[in-house]
Amino acid sequence: MSRPHVTVVGDVGLDVVAKLAGAVVFGHDTRAAVAVAPGGAGGNTAAWLAKEDVDVSLIARVGDDEAGRTAATELTAGGISCRFAVDPVLPTCCVVVLVAPDGDRTMLADRGANNAFSPDDVVLPDVDGRAHLHLSGYVLLDEGSRPAGLAALARAKAAGWTTSVDPQAANHIPSVGAQTFLSWVRGVDLLLPNDAELSALGGIEVVLEVVGALVVTHGRHGASWYSPDARVTVPAPQVHETDSTGAGDAFNAGLLASWLAGADPLDALQAGVRAGTAAAAHVGARPRE
């Protein structure tokens, strides 16, 4: 049997990561260790899936600039099939990430070319065997890219693929409305929110009315699986968290790789927690060699 193939649809960009030495005092200097690293929820998830030895395609839109070319080169070198549209005007996405001493992060995002991501950019690969589409919620939450996200889900469903969506941003859900967002993801096999996103969407029972299963990450406290026939929680190991950037994307990859290989909810959760913990143990959102 061929390996599962996952097509990720989502943002690709650069992260400017500032690991803060203390609290930010606006209007004054704050010491920090600053690094530039590849990022974007789509790129991160694809990179962690490739590390999990899954066949991966990544559909995204980047700028006609060095950042976009570098992103494609690095991801391709990691074994990912990059199906990138190149925007002639808008730059590749860039996110400033402020990492507090306890590992929590705050992001200042310029989505750049992702704002112009369109249905024409969504060309699903021909896949023999089991195929799955994973969609980053940022695509749905941005008005410019939303039609592309909806098209991706519709085309995957028409092709008989399984699907998953990570809502990604609790603070943006109220601006579109919880019921509206849930209407966009109706029928997906897995919805992958964190606790804040789940709360913004109305809670467990509300979400389970529209999706096949719900997998909720609890940060340092592990993750839970909720479906009509299973309710399971797995704790996270007690380790020092260096940078939580990308930990959710890594969790998604670990969970999906295990689930698509036939694992039950418990084993899939454990795989997701292992990957998320590994991501939080170092600065940056991508796997280390």
N, C-alpha and C positions, 0 to 999 in steps of 0.2 A: 504494500500500500504506500502511495506517495505521501510525503509529509504535508501537513496542512499549509496553506498559503494565506497569509494575512495581508490585506491591502489597508494601509493606514491613510486616512485623509485628514490633514491638519497643517498647522503652521510650521514653518522652518525659518530659523533666523540665527541671530547672534545674541548671546547674553553677555552683558558687562556686569560681572559679579563683584560686588564690594562686600568683603567680609569685615564687618564693623568691629572696632575695638571696644566700643561702648555705645551708649545711646546717642542718637542724632540730636544735635542742638541746632535747630534751624537758624540761619544767619551767622553761624560760626563754623569753624573747621571741626571735622570729625575724622580721626585717624582710621584707616582701613587698608586691608590688603586687596588690591584690585587686579582682576584677571579677565581676559576676554575668552569666551568659550562658546562652542556651538550650542544652540538651543532651539526652542520652539517645541510645543507639545507633540506635534506630529513627528518631527525628527527624533525627539527623545524616545518616544514609544517605539518607533521603528528600530532605533539603535539597540534598545534593550531586547526587542523581539529577536533581532539578529543574533545577539549574544546568547539567547535561549535556543539557538539553532533552529529557528523557524524561517521558512522562505517568506520574504517580505518585499512588498512594493510600497512605495510612498508617493502619494499624489499631493502636490502642493504648488504654490506660485511664489517665485522669488524675483528679485530685481535683476536687471542686466548690469550687474556690478560684481566686484571681486568677492563680496560676501556670499552672493548667490552661487558663484562658480565654486568657491571653496567648500560651501555646504554640500553641493552635489558631488564633488570629488571625494570628500571625506566619507560621506554616506555610502557612495558606491564602493569605496575601498573596504567598507565594513560588510559588504555582501548584500546591500540593499539596491533594488531596482528603482531608481529615481525617475519618476514620470512628472517632471517639472515643467510648468508653463513659465515663460520668462516675460516679465512685464517691462515694456520699453521705457516707462516713465517712473513708476514708483520704486523705491529702494527695497532691498531685502529687509524683513522684519528685524528690529533691534529692541531688546528689553534690558533695562537697567534693573538689576536684582540687588537689593539691600539685605544682607544676611546678618541677623542679630547674633550676639554671642551665644544664645541658646539654640541656634540653628534655624529658627523661624525666619521666613523671608517675606519681603514686600517687593512687588514688581511694578515697574513703571514701563508700560508697553507702548511701542510704536509699531503697529502691525504692518505698516508699509504695503508691500505688494499683496499681502494676504487680503487686504480690503477689496481688491479687484478680482479675487478668486471667483471663477464663473463656472456655470454648468458645462461649458465647452471644454474646460480644463479637466473634467472628470471623465477619463477614459479608463474603464476597468480592464485589467489584464485578462487574457484568456488563461484559465486555470483548469488543469485536470485534477480531479480529486476534490477534497474538502477545501472550500474557500470561505473566508471570513472578512468582513469589512469592519474596521474600527474607526470611528469618527470622533475627532476632538470637538468638544462643545463650543470652543471659541469660534469655530466656523459658523455655527448656528446663531450664536449670540451677537455676531456682528452683522448689521443689516446688509452690508455690501456682499459678503460671502455666503449669506444664508441660502440663497437659491442653489448654490453649488453643494452645500451640505445636504439639503433636502433631495437634490438630484442623486447624490451618491447613495443615500439610503434607499431611494426608490429603485435605482438600477440594481443594487445588490439584492434587494428583495426579489425583483423580477428574475434575476439570474439564479435564484434559489440559494443564495449565500446566507449564512448566519451573520448577525450584526451586533455591535456594541457601541455605546456612546458614553463618554466621560463628560459630564456637564461643565467641569473645569472652573467655573467662576460664580460663587454664590452671590456676590454683590451685584452681578449683572442680571441675574434671573428676575428680580422684581421689575426691572425696566421693561421686560417683554411679557411678564406675567407667567406664573407657574403653570396654569392650565394651558396656555399657549405653547410653552416649551414642551409640556407633556404630549400635546397633540402632535408635535414634530417628531417625537421619538416613539409614538405609539407602535407597538408591534416589534420593537427591537428585542433581541434575545437577552442581552445583559445591559443594564444601566449601572454605571460605576461612579456614583457620587461620593464625596466625603460627607462628614456629618453636617457641616454648614449648608452644603448644596442640597442634601436630603431635606433638611428643615425648610429651606427656601421653596422646595417643590411640594411640601405639604405632608411629608412623613411616609412611613413604610407602606401603610395600607393603601394610601392614595396612589403611590407610584406603582404598586403591584397590580393595580387595576389596568395598567396600560402596557407593562413590559413583562417578559417571561420570567426574569429573575433580577434581583437587586443585590449588588455587592457594594457595601459601604466601608470606606476606610476611616479609621479612627485615629489617625496620626500615630503617636507613640503607643497607642493602646490597641493596635492590631486592626482587624477587619472582620466583617460579618457578611454572611450570605443569607438572603431571604428569598424563598420561592414557595409556591404552593405545597411542595413536598419536602422542604428542607429549611432549617434555621440553624446556622452554625456560626460560632465565633472563634477566632484564633487570636491569641495575644501576640504582641510584638516582643522580641527580646529586649532586655534592658541594656542598651548600648549607648555610647556617647553619640549624639547627633551633631554632625559638623555643619551640614547644609541640606535643608529639606527640598531644595530646588530639584525638580525632576523625580522625586520619590514616588509621587502618585503615578507618573508615566511609567516608571519602572515596575511598580506594583501591577499596573494594567498588563504589561508585557508578560510578567511572570505568571499571572493568573490565566491569561488567555492561552499562553503556550501550553500550560498544564491542562486546562479545560478542553482545548481542541485536540489534545492527545488522548482524551478519554477519561481524565481524572474526575473523581467525585468532588463535591463542593469543599470538603475538608482539605483534601490534598491540593486542590486548586488555590484555596485561600493561603495555605502554608507556602506554596510556591510564590504567590504574590507578595506576601509579607517578607520572605527572604530577599526578593529582588528590591523591594522598596527600602528595606533596611540597608542593603548594600549601597544603594544610591545615596542615602542620607549620611553615609559614613565618610564621604569626601566632598570637597567643593566641586561644583559643576553638576550638570544634569545628565550627562552621558556616561556610559560604562568606561571604566579604565581597563587597559589591556592587562 
